[in-house]
Amino acid sequence: MSAGDVVVTGLGVVSGLGPDLESFRDGIFSGRSGIGPLSLFSCPDARSQLVAQAAEPELPELSLLQHTSRADRFGLRAALSAVAHAGLTRSDLRDAAVLFGTGTGGAADTERYLRLRQQGETPKATLLIPHQPASVTDLVARHLEAFGPRTTVMTACSSSAIATALALDWIRLGRCEIALAGGAEGLCPLTIAGFGALRATSPELSQPFDKQRKGLNLGEGAAVLVLESRRHAERRGARVLARLLGAGLSCDAHHMTAPEPAGRGARQAMAAALTDAKLDAAAIGYINAHGTGTPHNDAAESRAVAELLGERAPHVPMSSIKSMIGHTLGAAGAIEAVASVLSLCHGVLPPTINLRDPETEFGLDYIPMVPRQQQVEVVLSSSFAFGGNNAALLFGRA
């Protein structure tokens, strides 16, 4: 381990399992579902009424919150939790980078503005402030007075995984020594209706990797990882939770929404992460899968994993926490990265719940129904998105 290692020193998360890291950890390690009936707004014609809603987070009274979206507030709560978990002070954060990924950002507020206009009212233009994707990034950076570089990624379901990959590069290149990397997403009628129109959502509980799988359940929330150069973490006496070993990206551009059936782009991203980490596939001990529960995505991902691992494929467990927290779209990569770090810290692999008749074509171990006590050294976390925007992150034990 060199002084140039990039390490994880703090985690924060808001999800359908609860408002904090503890409820998330306990939920994924016990196989508890955070998915239930949609009550946040009315969408009676939706293909599915099952979602993983997160509670409105508790936040300090801030003037900055006046014109924010639900996703913005989730992101700020996760960032505050991660910073506290890492033991960082305001002075520590002065030159920190802030990187977020999101899918629809403040679309719910934009929809509200348009509905009011259709009703003949004249809504305040301030409703449109959180429409910009960078709204959550700017909110977090301004509140924490983090004046380092910042960016926002919007590549659908791989957004926050790519934001984390960028943070890794920035620390390696010396652009910063601390980065807050995460993602935030709030449910809105646009996503409910859009994914329903694609027939991607399931009217039943999602069953990733099950032969009878019918689609995904949408979710919302946020997660933030505090990343630091090992040199900086050691200098301030920080507790290291895990190492971010490498990242890989690809874009197969096969279709606007459908995955490339053979999983070539997914496999390329995973292989690129291994190359970046200077590891081979034999190092992977567990895969926190993208695992949406849609027929085509699960099959393409399984093919990619089987080819990547070769003869070891049946012996490397993989699971999808989307069965418990829903598909959180732009926040998924960050939330699943937090789950990956927790697995390394606690020696527990979360299950794929609702998986009663596992797919057998690919000979893979999907950890059906029940969590597994198993210590691993390296975890691969995968995120695959519309347009073939794929990302993979590799985490190692501290």
N, C-alpha and C positions, 0 to 999 in steps of 0.2 A: 504494500500500500504506500503510494507516494504522497508527498505533500500536495500534489496536484489533484488528488482524488476529490470528487464532488460527493458530499454527504447530505443526508436528510437529518435535520435536527428538530423539526416541528411539524405537527399535523393538525389540521382543522377540518371539520366536515359538518355539513347539515344535510340531512336526507329524510326520506320517508320513514326511516327507522327511529328518528329522533333528532334533537337539536345540537348534538355534540358528539365528540369522538367516542365517548364511553358507550352511548346508546347504539352507535353504529357498530362498534367492535362487538358488543354483546349480541347484537342482532345477527350479524353475518356469521358469527362463530356458533350461534345456537340454531341457525336455520329459521329465524323468525321472518315472517313476511311483513313488509310495510305497505303492501298493495291493498287497496280497497275501493269502494265506490267514489266516483268523482263528486265532490261537493263544493269545490272552489267557485265554479260558475256553472251555468246551464248549457249543455250541449246535447239536447235530446235526440238528435238524429245521428249521433256519432256511432261508428261501428262498435266501439267498446266504451264502457263506462268505468273500466277498471284502471286506476292510476295509483302511483305512489306519491301522495301529496306530503309536503313538508310544512311544518308549522311556521307561522310568521316568527322570525327570530327576535329575541330580546336584544336591543341595542341601546347604547347611551343616547341621550337627547342631543342631537346634532343638527345644526342648521343645514349641514351638507345633505341630510336625508330628505329634505323638503321635496326635491324633484328626483326621486329614485324609483326604479322598478323593483319588483319582487326579486328578480335575479340579482340586482345590485345589492340588496339587503342580505340575501343569502351569502353572496360573495364576501361582503364586509364582515359578517359574523364568522365565516370560516377563516378569514384572514386574521381577525383579532384572536381567535382561538389558537391558530397555528403559531402566531407570534408569542403568545403567552406560554404555549407548550414548549417553545424553543428557548424561553427565558431571555428574549431580546428586549432591549430598551429603545427608546426613541432615538438616542444618539447612535445606536448600532444600525438603525435603519436609514440613516440620512442618505447614504449612497446606494441603498438597495434597489435592485431592479424589481419591477412588478410586471408579470405576464399572465394574462387570462385568456381562456378560450370560452366561447359561447356559441350557441346555435341560433336562437331567435332573440336573445337579449331582452329589450323592453317592448317586445311586440304586443304584449297584453295592453300596455298603456296606449300604444298607437291605435290598437283596435277600439279601445274605449273612446279615444278622440274621434275616430271616424264614425262610430255609432252615434255619438252626440251630434255630429254634423249632419248625419242622415236624418236625425230627429228634428232638425231645424234649429238646434241650439248653436251657440257660439262658444265652444270650449276654449279654455286658456291654452295658448300655444305651449305653455310650460309642460303640458302632458307629453309633448313630443321630445323633451330633453333626453329621457332614457332610451329613446329609439336608437341612438347611435350605439354600435357594438362596444365601443370603448368606454361606455358609461361606467361599468363596474370597475375596470382597470383604473380609471381616473379617480373614482370615489375612494378606492382603497389607497392609492398612492397619496392623494391629498390628505386623507384623514391620518394616515400614519406618517406623513411628512417624509415619504420615501422619494428622494429626488434623483434617483438613478434612472437608467434607461427603462422605458416601458413599451409594451406592445400588446395588441389584442389580435387573436387568431380566430377566424370564423371559417372553419372547414367542416361544418356539420359535426358528426359524431366523433371525429378525431381531434377536434379543436384544442381541448385542454391537454391532450397527450402531446400534441405538437408544441403547445406553449411550454410544456415541461422540457421537451427536447431542446427548444431554443434556449431555455434557461441554462441547461447543461452546457451548451456551446458557449454562451456568454461568460459563464464562470471560467471555463477552460481558457477562453481567449483573453481573460483579464478585464473584461468590460465591467465586471462587478465581482464582489466576493460573497454577497448575499443576494438571493433572488426569491421572491414569493411567486410561486408558479401554481396556477389553479384554473378552475373553471366554474361557471355559474349558469344556471338555467332555471327558468320559471315556466310552469305550464301556462298555456294560453289556447284559446279556441283554434288558432291557426294550426298548431301542431296536432291537436286532437283531430281536427277535420282533415288535415293534410295527410297524416299517416293512415287515417281511416280510408281516405280516397285511394291510397296506394294499396289498400287491403293488407297493410303490414301489421295492424293492431289485432289483438285477439280478444274476442268477447269473453273469454275464459282466462283464468290465471295462466300466465306464460309458462311454457315448459321447454326451456332451452335444451337442445340435444335429445329430445324425446321423439320417438317415431311418430307420435300423434301431434307434434307441435303445430300451432296454428298462427303464431305471430307474437308480437311483443306487447307489453304493457308500458305505457309512458310513465316517466317519473320526473322529479325536479329536485333541486338542491345545489350544493356547492362543495368544493373541497380546495384546500390550499396546502401545498408542501413548502416548508422552508428549506431551501437548498443553500449550502455554503461550500466554499473551498475547505478542504480538510485543515489547511493551514490556519484559516480564520477561525474555524470551530475550535481547534485546539488552543488557539491563543486566548479565547475567551472562556475556555473550560466548559464548553457545551457538551451535552450528552448526545452521542451519535446514535441514531436509530437504525440507519441503514446506509448503504452506498448506492448512488445512482451510477451504474456501471457503463451504460451505453444507451443509445437511441438509434432507431432506424426509421426512415420515411420512404414511401413510394407512392406513385400515382399511376394506376393501371389504365384509368380513363376508359374503362370498358363500356360503361353505361351511366346515365345520369343518376340512377337509383340502384340498379341491380349489381350485385358483386360479380366479378369475373368467376365463372363457374368452377374453374380448376384451382382457384385460390392463388394464382400466380403473384398478384400484387401483394396479397397478405404475406405470402411466404417470402417475398423479396424484402418487405419491411422487417420481418423477424430476423432474416439472415443478415440484413444490414446492421441491426442492433447488435448481433453477435460479433460482427466484424468490428464495429465501433468499440466494443468492450474487449476486443482481443480474446474472445472465447469461442469455443465450438459448441455445437448443439448438445454435446454430452454434459455440459455444465448445468443445463436447465433442470431444476428440480420440481417446479410447479408452474402452471400457466393460469393466470387470471384471464380467462377468455373474454373476447368481445361478446359472444354468446347471446344474441338478441332473441332467439326463439323463433325466428322466421325460417321457413324451410330452406330457402336458398342460401342465406347468410351462414347458418350453422353448418350446412354441407360444405360450402366453400372453405370456411375456416378449418373444419375438420380435415379436409384434404390437404390444406396447407400445412397443418401441424403434423399430420402423418408423414408427409414427404420431408419436412424439415428434420424430424426426429429419427426417421428410418426405423431400424429394429428396436429402438428404445421407446417408440411411440406408445405401446400398451402399458409401459411402466412409469410414465410421467403423468401424474394426475393433473387434470384441468377442470375448472368449474366456472360457472357464470353467476355472479352476484346480482345480475339483472333480474333473476328469478325472485329476489327479495326487495330490491330498491327500484325496480323498473328501469327503463332505458332513459337515462338523464341527458341524452343527446350531447350538447357541447360540454357538459360537465362530466360526462362519463369517464373520460380518460383520467382525469384528476382523482375522481372518487375511487376508481378502481386501482389507481396507483397507491392511494392511502391504504386500501385493503391489502395490497401486495406487501407494503411495508409492515403492516400489522401481522401478516402471516409470518414474515421473517422474525419479527420481535417475539411472538408468542408461540410459534411452533404449531399453529392451527391452520388448516386449510378449509375455507368455507365450502359448504355444499352447494350443489345445484338443486334447489328444492323443486317440487312438483315433477321431478324426473322419475317416472315410474316404469317407463319402457324405453331404456336407453338405446340410441342408435348403435347398431353393431357393425355397420358397413366398414368403418374405419379402424375398428379395434382399439378405441381410445377409452381411457378411464375418466369419466365425467364427474366423479364424486357424487353419486346420486343420493339425495335426501338427507344424509347424515354427515356432519362435519368430521374431519379426520385430524387426529393428533399426529403430526409428522413434521419434524424439523427439516427444512431444506436450506440450501446455501444461496441459491439464485432463483429469482422469480421473474418470469416474462409476463408483462402486461400488454395486451393487444387492443388496439382501437381501429376499427375500419369504418369508413364513411362513404356517403354518397359521392359519386364521381370518381370512386377509387382512391380517395385520399386516405392512405393507410399510415399507421404509426405503431411502433412497438418500443417499449421501455424495458430495460433490464435492471433489476435491483438485486443487490447482494447483502448478506448479513454484515452488520457493523464489524 
